[in-house]
Amino acid sequence: MKRFLTISILFLTATMTMSAAKLTINRIDPTDWFVGMKNPHVQLMVYGKNIAQVKNVSTDYPGVAIDSVIRLESPNYLLVYMNLRNAKAGTMTLHFDKQKVDYVLKQREMSGDKRMGFTNADVLYMLMPDRFAQGKGHQSQIKGMRPYKEDRTQPSLRHGGDLNGICEHLDYFKELGVTALWLTPVLENDSPDSERGYSTYHGYATTDYYRVDPRFGTNADYRHLCDEAHKKGLKVVMDMIFNHSGFEHPWTHDMPTHDWLNLPQWLKESKGTSDSRGTSFLQTSYKLTPVVDPYASKVDLRETTEGWFVSTMPDLNQHNPHLMRYLIQNSIWWIETVGIDGIRMDTYPYAYADAMAQWMKELDEEYPNFNTVGETWVTEPAYTATWQKDSKLAKTNSFLKTVMDFSFFDKLNKAKNEETDAWWEGLNRLYGSFVYDYLYPNPSSVMAFIENHDTDRFLGNGRDTLALKQALALLLTVNRIPQLYYGTEVLMNGTKEITDGNVRKDFPGGFPGDTHNCFTSEGRTRAEQQMFSWLSRLLHWRQGNECITKGTQTQFIPYGGIYVIARQYKERTVLVVLNGTSKPASMQVGRYAEIIGKTKRAKDVLTNRYYDLTTDVTMKPRQSLVLEF
């Protein structure tokens, strides 16, 4: 707790003596707030030694009313609920008995309906800040942080990438042709690396919800990145985690209430102050099906929603209304403060569904054009569809607009190693997955991907560009929001067999001393440049292409090893043709007459070559065509 108080974003140095106890106000979350919100209510979480002993909290700021003051079980927290309906921007003074604290109310930069989220017109590029690029002036050691080490020879330690490094390469993303950047979590993760065998370079163990990790930069650096990205037409998606926090978060060692975290009963009674690092937590089963299973047992459901992800990540209890209000406000604060264009919510089904639905509903009401994607890691379309907003399969509306298509990922990664036969294998798997799109309320708001930071690279330990091109051609043309993983465009590979770090390698050229620089055409190998150029051509062609973003989708059962999907909008047609075998195969044009009609020839956007559609088209092994006419 002492370290946390030292580095708080807002350090308030007002103290007073009450009875025999010393009162200290160290911090208030949120650090500031905004007027003009549709929901005028705000919760202030006040941190300080014996702060709960305050007898009176008041303000005479015009338009502000204090609704309630909540004293929690720990004396070191105080919740102040305020109504700002008639308030204007300015600095208000809060009175805690005789003690005064200034608090800033800001004017919003725009109304919530003007915040535009990502859509299927975008292509998201996922990257890990620690592994992408290091900016100028980077500090390898930050004072005040728990022990850590930057060592690029160790795949599970910090490598020293930061926000400025990403900002310095925004032109690279423009050249490639992606339109949105999804950064894995950037908030403070002040946990010692390698402690209990678990490192936190990945960012998924938050220890301060209002502070960018100093190893990545500052809140101002994050805002600067968003601003500069917007100038170049790029959106920024923020990775958040409501299911759990980092073990070093102050809530773990001084729980505001006994039910702030999901803990065994004996530990709740001790308020989490003893033996919290032991084996006394409930381990999650990592099974997500009990949340929707009509026959689920109580023990299975409890292990999913209350179990800890790992021992270093305490499970948050979203059923505590004060905690949930804190989390909801935190997401709003980041939207307003740095201007993010979307949220990716980690481990979505592990948290309580009703609480997460409340969060999404409030965000949708305040930001109707914003978008959030939830990680829903089950490979059955029916499961994923249940989590999408307005699903008729769900007991409760999730209000979650976008879900992640793990079925697409799973089927494609199996198909790449198979021959497409007359029944089930190869590209038949993809056909069989899209068949169930009728379950989705909105298939065009489903996010598809071929790999990410939690999976093996699509290339594995090899460089099979034919399979990769086939996967990307499909990903970027079907009725989905596509997501790429950093480095795919320059043939980065690796598997998780030994460590996750091997699928999270440094981007070549992003760090001082790199002799291999993939940020420039001159620095890429011939194979890397060929892959980059091929993908860049496809990505730029996709931008603004209404046939892909608005068109109908028609798919044909794989025939003779050939899988065909058509996209059509107005008078325009795109025909995606994939040879799912390791042998030459023929696309029998007569079979696709309902799409081709009287068209005599079409251009392959991948090569600019024209194909005669009056006769069957012979395709090379694993060849991909994206025909436009």
C-alpha atoms as one frame of an Amber mdcrd trajectory, in Angstrom:
protein
   0.000   0.000   0.000   2.830   2.420   0.857   4.303   2.218  -2.658   0.922
   2.760  -4.237   0.300   5.888  -2.190   3.653   7.288  -3.275   2.962   6.988
  -6.998  -0.737   7.848  -7.177  -1.767   9.897 -10.196  -3.428  12.423  -7.896
  -1.508  12.982  -4.677  -3.450  15.057  -2.209  -1.539  16.180   0.857  -4.252
  17.264   3.230  -4.195  15.830   6.733  -6.012  16.478   9.952  -6.431  14.989
  13.417  -9.772  13.494  14.405 -10.175  12.004  17.842  -7.051   9.892  18.342
  -6.731   8.856  14.680  -4.797  10.541  11.913  -6.763  11.218   8.725  -4.990
  11.281   5.359  -6.499  11.741   1.907  -4.083  10.272  -0.590  -6.097   9.833
  -3.729  -9.495  10.094  -5.360 -10.720   7.906  -8.234 -11.660   9.035 -10.821
  -8.906  11.642 -10.787 -11.341  14.090 -12.458 -14.748  13.847 -14.139 -16.893
  15.371 -16.863 -20.039  17.474 -16.974 -22.717  17.021 -19.617 -22.949  13.229
 -19.371 -26.331  11.573 -19.964 -25.851   9.908 -16.608 -25.033  12.831 -14.299
 -24.148  10.656 -11.321 -20.554   9.918 -10.363 -18.901   7.839  -7.656 -15.736
   9.154  -6.026 -13.591   6.539  -4.317 -11.493   8.311  -1.689  -8.380   6.564
  -0.382  -6.706   7.459   2.896  -5.776   6.251   6.344  -8.966   6.295   8.471
 -10.826   8.340   5.864 -14.074   6.612   6.831 -14.008   8.558  10.111 -14.990
  11.739   8.277 -18.334  12.869   9.655 -19.404  15.265   6.935 -18.689  15.604
   3.216 -20.029  18.662   1.424 -19.516  21.143  -1.406 -21.013  24.493  -2.298
 -20.131  24.204  -5.997 -23.119  25.340  -8.115 -25.131  22.510  -9.658 -23.492
  19.733  -7.637 -25.421  17.700  -5.095 -23.978  14.978  -2.873 -26.393  12.067
  -2.993 -24.754   9.797  -0.432 -21.580   9.000   1.480 -20.805   5.302   1.889
 -18.468   3.986   4.572 -17.086   0.587   3.692 -15.749  -2.159   5.952 -12.173
  -0.954   5.613 -11.711   2.441   7.303  -9.316   3.471   4.559 -11.903   4.009
   1.837 -14.867   6.363   1.484 -17.351   6.476  -1.386 -18.956   9.795  -2.267
 -21.837   9.711  -4.744 -22.593  13.017  -6.470 -25.143  14.374  -8.965 -23.641
  16.759 -11.533 -26.800  17.342 -13.582 -26.688  21.142 -13.383 -22.927  21.573
 -12.951 -20.569  23.373 -15.303 -16.892  22.740 -15.882 -14.515  24.120 -13.293
 -12.666  23.308 -10.098 -14.924  22.414  -7.203 -13.951  22.265  -3.557 -14.899
  19.209  -1.534 -15.049  19.588   2.233 -14.181  16.530   4.326 -15.147  17.969
   7.698 -12.754  20.931   7.908 -10.411  19.620   5.258 -10.621  20.999   1.708
  -9.745  19.156  -1.490  -9.996  20.551  -5.016 -11.597  18.360  -7.674 -11.739
  19.202 -11.387 -14.886  18.892 -13.488 -14.074  18.994 -17.192 -16.056  19.892
 -20.293 -16.453  17.006 -22.723 -14.726  17.378 -26.083 -17.763  16.005 -27.904
 -21.114  14.415 -27.165 -21.184  10.652 -26.786 -23.016  10.022 -30.059 -20.078
  11.518 -31.961 -17.676   8.858 -30.650 -17.380   6.437 -33.562 -16.259   2.904
 -32.824 -14.724   0.298 -35.104 -16.912  -1.560 -37.615 -16.533  -4.191 -40.319
 -15.121  -1.421 -42.506 -12.029  -1.562 -40.293  -9.156  -4.004 -40.026  -7.744
  -4.234 -36.500  -4.023  -4.729 -36.018  -3.288  -6.287 -32.640   0.085  -5.609
 -31.052   1.818  -5.907 -27.700   3.396  -2.595 -26.621   6.281  -4.332 -24.831
   7.195  -6.263 -27.979   6.550  -3.848 -30.848   8.914  -0.877 -30.711  10.915
   1.247 -28.310  10.696   5.017 -28.621  13.389   7.611 -28.239  14.309   8.480
 -24.666  13.109   5.167 -23.247  14.070   4.517 -19.614  15.034   0.930 -18.888
  14.345   1.358 -15.177  11.526   3.396 -13.628  11.948   4.493 -10.031   9.189
   3.489  -7.661   8.232   0.333  -9.542   8.649  -3.119  -8.049  11.730  -5.052
  -9.200  11.720  -5.838 -12.892  14.214  -6.424 -15.641  14.283  -5.662 -19.338
  16.012  -8.549 -21.055  15.249  -9.249 -24.700  17.015 -12.599 -24.559  14.321
 -13.890 -22.185  10.937 -14.463 -23.876   8.989 -14.053 -20.605  10.589 -10.861
 -19.316   9.976  -7.263 -20.331  11.658  -6.217 -23.553  11.234  -2.462 -23.378
   8.666  -1.540 -26.005   6.578   1.541 -25.262   3.840   3.868 -26.506   6.240
   6.333 -28.092   7.728   3.486 -30.095   4.298   2.718 -31.532   3.654   6.403
 -32.196   6.893   6.710 -34.140   5.729   4.030 -36.572   2.183   5.158 -37.382
   3.137   5.615 -41.023   3.981   1.920 -41.145   0.385   1.020 -40.332  -0.845
   3.411 -43.015   1.500   1.845 -45.555   0.318  -1.619 -44.605  -3.339  -0.641
 -44.887  -4.846  -1.456 -41.483  -7.265   1.065 -39.970  -7.311   0.385 -36.217
  -4.726  -0.514 -33.570  -5.622  -2.873 -30.735  -2.997  -2.599 -28.011  -2.860
  -5.238 -25.305  -3.342  -3.588 -21.864  -1.371  -0.421 -21.234  -2.399   0.209
 -17.608  -0.017  -0.150 -14.682   0.989  -3.738 -13.906   3.329  -3.234 -10.973
   4.056  -6.858 -10.223   7.580  -8.288  -9.917   8.486 -10.199 -13.054   9.012
 -13.927 -12.637   7.546 -13.919  -9.128   5.837 -17.295  -8.680   6.851 -18.037
 -12.250   4.501 -15.502 -13.809   5.581 -12.329 -15.596   3.367  -9.351 -16.367
   4.897  -7.779 -19.496   1.631  -8.710 -21.222  -0.348  -6.222 -19.108  -3.263
  -8.386 -17.943  -2.815  -7.836 -14.185  -3.870  -4.245 -13.519  -2.617  -2.570
 -10.363  -3.854   0.967 -11.130  -6.916   1.525 -13.309  -6.208   5.215 -13.844
  -2.541   5.114 -14.753  -0.650   3.993 -17.829   2.223   1.716 -16.874   5.264
   4.032 -16.559   7.340   1.504 -18.492   5.097   2.218 -21.490   4.853   5.960
 -20.865   2.399   8.355 -19.273  -1.291   9.106 -19.600  -0.241  12.076 -21.721
   1.762   9.744 -24.003  -1.301   7.568 -24.447  -3.411  10.596 -25.336  -0.722
  11.744 -27.757  -0.709   8.336 -29.443  -4.493   8.431 -29.876  -4.380  11.979
 -31.238  -1.606  11.227 -33.714  -3.323   8.003 -34.804  -6.553   9.898 -35.433
  -4.723  12.445 -37.572  -3.657   9.569 -39.812  -7.107   8.000 -39.932  -6.271
   5.219 -37.495  -8.495   4.166 -34.591  -7.257   2.920 -31.215  -8.851   0.049
 -29.290  -8.112  -0.302 -25.566  -7.775  -3.717 -23.927  -9.548  -3.861 -20.534
 -10.035  -6.523 -17.857 -12.995  -6.489 -15.472 -12.713 -10.135 -14.422  -9.560
  -9.742 -12.343  -6.887  -7.333 -11.186  -3.219  -7.699 -10.381  -2.266  -9.119
  -7.006  -0.383  -5.942  -6.110  -3.482  -3.777  -6.459  -4.248  -2.123  -3.064
  -7.683  -3.774  -3.035  -6.047  -7.158  -2.501  -4.183  -6.192   0.650  -6.794
  -3.836   2.061 -10.139  -5.046   0.790 -12.793  -2.296   0.834 -15.432  -4.921
   1.701 -15.292  -8.622   2.404 -16.989  -9.325  -0.947 -14.868  -7.015  -3.132
 -13.036 -10.098  -4.391 -14.253 -13.632  -4.955 -12.627 -15.480  -2.054 -13.217
 -18.556   0.109 -15.514 -17.814   3.050 -12.774 -18.006   5.715 -10.675 -15.508
   3.792 -13.649 -13.185   3.371 -14.146 -13.190   7.105 -10.522 -12.188   7.612
 -11.014  -9.471   4.978  -8.227 -10.903   2.863  -5.462  -9.842   5.197  -3.908
 -13.217   5.889  -2.446 -15.895   3.699  -3.784 -14.228   0.540  -0.835 -15.487
  -1.485  -1.355 -19.109  -0.593  -3.429 -21.789  -2.262  -6.617 -20.704  -0.525
  -8.208 -19.159  -3.617 -10.624 -20.989  -5.895  -8.907 -21.897  -9.171 -10.988
 -21.403 -12.298 -11.635 -24.478 -14.430 -11.175 -22.364 -17.586 -14.434 -23.968
 -18.793 -16.822 -21.324 -20.121 -19.730 -23.582 -21.063 -21.375 -23.668 -17.598
 -22.417 -20.038 -18.082 -24.869 -21.050 -20.833 -25.329 -24.759 -20.062 -29.001
 -25.386 -19.103 -27.848 -28.390 -17.067 -24.860 -26.753 -15.391 -24.065 -27.731
 -11.806 -23.523 -25.039  -9.195 -19.943 -26.107  -8.591 -19.068 -25.874 -12.295
 -20.682 -22.458 -12.644 -18.963 -21.174  -9.520 -15.542 -22.320 -10.732 -16.070
 -20.389 -13.960 -17.319 -17.102 -12.551 -15.638 -16.994  -9.134 -12.411 -18.895
  -9.748  -9.130 -17.014 -10.049  -7.492 -17.062 -13.462  -4.074 -17.527 -11.846
  -2.791 -16.994  -8.302  -1.409 -13.568  -9.257  -4.759 -12.269 -10.510  -7.448
 -11.903  -7.805 -10.965 -12.409  -9.126 -13.142  -9.302  -8.879 -16.737  -9.620
  -7.677 -18.783  -7.637 -10.191 -21.884  -8.308  -8.081 -20.603  -5.765  -5.591
 -22.457  -2.666  -6.883 -19.794  -0.217  -5.713 -17.020  -2.133  -7.468 -19.054
  -2.392 -10.666 -19.771   1.326 -10.601 -16.023   1.925 -10.264 -15.289  -0.254
 -13.308 -18.040   1.265 -15.455 -16.815   4.763 -14.697 -13.246   3.755 -15.450
 -14.087   2.753 -19.024 -16.014   6.002 -19.530 -13.095   8.004 -18.130 -10.637
   6.541 -20.633 -13.005   7.190 -23.542 -13.361  10.820 -22.522  -9.762  11.379
 -21.407  -7.695   9.902 -24.231 -10.287   9.396 -26.974 -10.115   5.651 -27.553
 -12.341   4.339 -30.354 -13.200   0.946 -28.941 -12.717  -1.531 -26.134 -11.669
  -5.155 -26.174 -12.803  -6.851 -22.967 -10.610  -9.723 -21.826 -12.048 -13.000
 -20.396 -15.596 -11.759 -20.945 -17.663 -14.799 -19.847 -15.605 -15.328 -16.682
 -17.231 -12.256 -15.124 -20.874 -12.193 -14.046 -23.063 -11.867 -17.145 -25.679
  -9.594 -15.606 -23.087  -7.125 -14.334 -21.305  -7.040 -17.682 -24.652  -6.482
 -19.426 -25.240  -3.482 -17.161 -21.852  -2.088 -18.180 -22.518  -2.580 -21.871
 -26.016  -1.103 -21.661 -24.714   2.047 -19.983 -21.915   2.421 -22.514 -24.363
   1.951 -25.380 -26.687   4.604 -23.964 -23.861   7.114 -23.555 -21.984   6.156
 -26.749 -24.471   4.616 -29.232 -21.891   4.460 -32.050 -19.038   3.131 -29.946
 -18.059  -0.547 -30.083 -16.782  -3.184 -27.685 -15.596  -6.685 -28.518 -15.644
  -9.396 -25.871 -13.288 -12.368 -25.732 -15.564 -15.419 -25.877 -13.214 -18.369
 -26.228 -15.411 -21.307 -27.179 -15.203 -22.710 -30.695 -18.922 -23.396 -31.206
 -20.885 -20.677 -33.075 -23.952 -21.193 -30.893 -21.946 -20.270 -27.804 -20.460
 -17.163 -29.365 -23.788 -16.025 -30.800 -25.390 -16.229 -27.360 -23.155 -13.401
 -26.171 -23.983 -10.955 -28.952 -26.383  -8.097 -28.337 -30.065  -8.962 -28.890
 -29.400 -12.705 -29.148 -32.568 -14.764 -28.872 -30.457 -17.592 -27.467 -29.536
 -15.716 -24.283 -31.500 -15.495 -21.049 -30.306 -11.917 -20.584 -29.376  -9.425
 -23.290 -25.624  -8.882 -23.120 -25.726  -5.594 -25.084 -22.283  -6.651 -26.383
 -22.140  -5.620 -30.039 -19.107  -7.625 -31.120 -17.945 -11.123 -30.197 -14.791
 -12.987 -31.221 -15.153 -15.787 -33.765 -13.107 -18.583 -32.239 -14.928 -21.024
 -34.498 -13.384 -19.356 -37.562  -9.951 -19.471 -35.928 -10.310 -23.113 -34.922
 -11.684 -24.406 -38.219  -9.163 -22.520 -40.326  -6.180 -23.725 -38.334  -7.363
 -27.310 -38.738  -8.130 -26.891 -42.424  -4.639 -25.627 -43.278  -3.211 -29.094
 -42.531  -5.901 -31.054 -44.365  -7.031 -31.827 -47.876 -10.476 -30.464 -48.718
 -12.506 -33.607 -49.398 -16.106 -34.204 -50.424 -17.438 -34.124 -46.880 -15.962
 -32.708 -43.677 -12.285 -31.928 -43.847 -10.260 -28.995 -45.117 -12.239 -25.951
 -46.157 -15.472 -27.821 -45.483 -14.854 -26.816 -41.879 -15.148 -23.127 -42.790
 -18.261 -23.756 -44.838 -19.730 -25.611 -41.856 -18.933 -22.733 -39.520 -20.529
 -20.027 -41.678 -23.657 -22.164 -41.989 -24.514 -21.134 -38.422 -24.392 -17.394
 -39.039 -28.179 -17.417 -38.717 -27.610 -17.659 -34.977 -25.957 -14.237 -34.836
 -28.162 -11.158 -34.540 -25.485  -9.330 -36.558 -22.844 -11.472 -38.335 -21.115
  -8.375 -39.720 -20.255  -7.380 -36.145 -18.395 -10.602 -35.359 -14.598 -10.359
 -35.154 -12.639 -13.020 -37.036  -8.925 -13.759 -36.757  -6.421 -16.451 -37.674
  -4.097 -16.018 -34.657  -3.471 -13.800 -31.643  -1.214 -13.403 -28.611  -2.747
 -16.448 -26.885  -2.394 -18.898 -29.786   0.328 -20.406 -31.921   1.279 -18.234
 -34.853  -0.582 -19.326 -37.991   2.745 -20.201 -39.598   3.763 -22.303 -36.611
   7.517 -22.702 -36.889   7.425 -22.667 -40.675   6.752 -20.235 -43.510   3.937
 -21.763 -45.600   2.900 -18.626 -47.434   0.325 -20.431 -49.587  -1.708 -21.429
 -46.535  -1.227 -17.999 -44.984  -2.391 -16.177 -48.100  -5.418 -18.421 -48.308
  -6.295 -17.684 -44.693  -5.853 -13.925 -45.136  -7.792 -13.824 -48.398 -10.730
 -15.437 -46.608 -10.384 -13.345 -43.449 -10.411 -10.042 -45.328 -13.337 -10.764
 -47.629 -15.981 -12.566 -45.562 -18.788 -10.947 -43.569 -16.751 -10.208 -40.457
 -14.628  -7.593 -38.689 -11.091  -8.835 -39.412  -8.248  -8.730 -36.906  -4.577
  -9.227 -37.749  -1.737 -10.015 -35.346   1.427  -7.959 -35.524   4.195  -9.280
 -37.722   2.079 -11.653 -39.805   2.724  -9.367 -42.749   6.469 -10.078 -42.468
   6.164 -13.806 -41.768   6.690 -13.778 -38.003   6.223 -17.285 -36.662   6.446
 -19.305 -33.437   4.531 -21.669 -31.174   3.568 -21.767 -27.503   5.082 -25.209
 -26.968   7.790 -23.901 -24.634   6.503 -20.468 -23.662   3.903 -17.895 -24.703
   6.789 -15.517 -25.300   7.655 -17.382 -28.491   4.444 -16.123 -30.139   5.098
 -12.629 -28.770   8.516 -11.945 -30.239   9.881  -8.467 -30.855   8.947  -6.858
 -34.138  12.160  -6.784 -36.211  13.573  -3.269 -36.299  11.612  -1.923 -33.379
  14.473  -1.862 -30.878  17.927  -0.294 -30.657  20.590  -2.578 -32.021  18.258
  -4.514 -34.346  20.094  -5.395 -37.540  16.934  -6.675 -39.191  14.409  -3.897
 -39.835  10.998  -4.857 -41.170   9.635  -1.312 -40.974  11.211  -0.518 -44.345
  11.155  -2.304 -47.673  14.955  -2.127 -47.777  15.231  -3.918 -44.443  12.936
  -6.803 -45.297  14.079 -10.018 -46.882  12.717 -10.845 -50.320  10.150 -13.237
 -48.860   9.080 -10.727 -46.216   8.691  -7.976 -48.791   6.628 -10.212 -51.061
   4.291 -11.064 -48.200   4.043  -7.438 -47.062   3.265  -6.194 -50.582   0.675
  -8.918 -51.163  -1.167  -8.199 -47.921  -0.874  -4.427 -48.286  -2.436  -4.606
 -51.739  -5.375  -6.602 -50.368  -5.826  -4.304 -47.351  -5.845  -1.103 -49.408
  -8.284  -2.676 -51.875 -10.577  -3.508 -48.958 -10.659   0.059 -47.627 -13.965
   1.683 -48.537 -15.038  -1.414 -50.468 -18.807  -1.538 -49.940 -19.053  -4.931
 -51.601 -17.111  -6.329 -48.642 -18.626  -4.182 -45.874 -22.253  -4.018 -47.048
 -22.637  -6.815 -49.566 -24.596 -10.037 -49.303 -22.661 -13.264 -48.832 -23.254
 -16.476 -50.732 -21.181 -19.591 -50.136 -20.989 -22.829 -52.087 -20.292 -26.247
 -50.621 -16.674 -27.121 -51.485 -16.706 -29.029 -54.759 -13.746 -30.813 -56.273
 -11.570 -29.293 -53.534 -12.650 -25.741 -54.474 -14.383 -23.463 -51.961 -16.161
 -20.391 -53.323 -17.690 -17.435 -51.464 -19.348 -14.522 -53.242 -19.915 -10.981
 -51.967 -22.335  -8.781 -53.913 -23.426  -5.177 -53.568 -25.416  -3.264 -56.157
 -23.759  -4.078 -59.496 -20.477  -5.251 -58.054 -19.357  -8.811 -57.300 -16.328
 -10.265 -55.525 -15.714 -13.987 -55.915 -13.272 -15.605 -53.480 -11.991 -18.898
 -54.842  -9.749 -21.181 -52.787  -8.152 -24.444 -53.828  -8.171 -26.408 -50.593
  -5.950 -29.216 -51.869  -2.237 -29.748 -52.459  -2.932 -30.628 -56.090  -4.103
 -28.623 -59.102  -7.889 -28.350 -59.199 -10.494 -26.855 -61.490 -13.224 -24.340
 -60.683 -16.144 -25.430 -62.829 -17.632 -22.064 -63.742 -20.996 -23.540 -64.710
 -21.611 -24.469 -61.079 -21.407 -20.798 -60.111 -23.578 -19.445 -62.914 -26.013
 -17.812 -60.455 -23.211 -15.467 -59.438 -21.134 -15.218 -62.606 -24.092 -14.809
 -64.981 -22.956 -13.496 -68.349 -19.666 -12.111 -67.048 -16.858 -13.129 -69.375
 -13.811 -12.184 -67.379 -12.762 -10.961 -63.939  -9.657  -9.428 -62.413  -7.817
 -11.105 -59.548  -7.145  -8.234 -57.156  -4.212 -10.148 -55.663  -2.208 -10.227
 -58.905  -4.080  -7.868 -61.297  -4.335 -10.816 -63.685  -7.571 -11.311 -65.656
  -9.312 -14.692 -65.776 -11.620 -15.993 -68.496 -14.953 -16.966 -66.917 -16.393
 -18.542 -70.041 -14.374 -21.676 -69.333 -13.311 -23.634 -66.260 -10.478 -22.076
 -64.273  -7.503 -24.277 -63.447  -5.946 -23.478 -60.078  -2.569 -24.318 -58.637
  -2.227 -26.173 -55.291  -3.547 -24.030 -52.404  -4.022 -21.104 -54.765  -6.254
 -18.196 -53.772  -8.174 -15.915 -56.125 -10.138 -12.790 -55.246 -11.986 -12.098
 -58.479 -13.717  -8.783 -58.991 -16.303  -7.958 -61.669
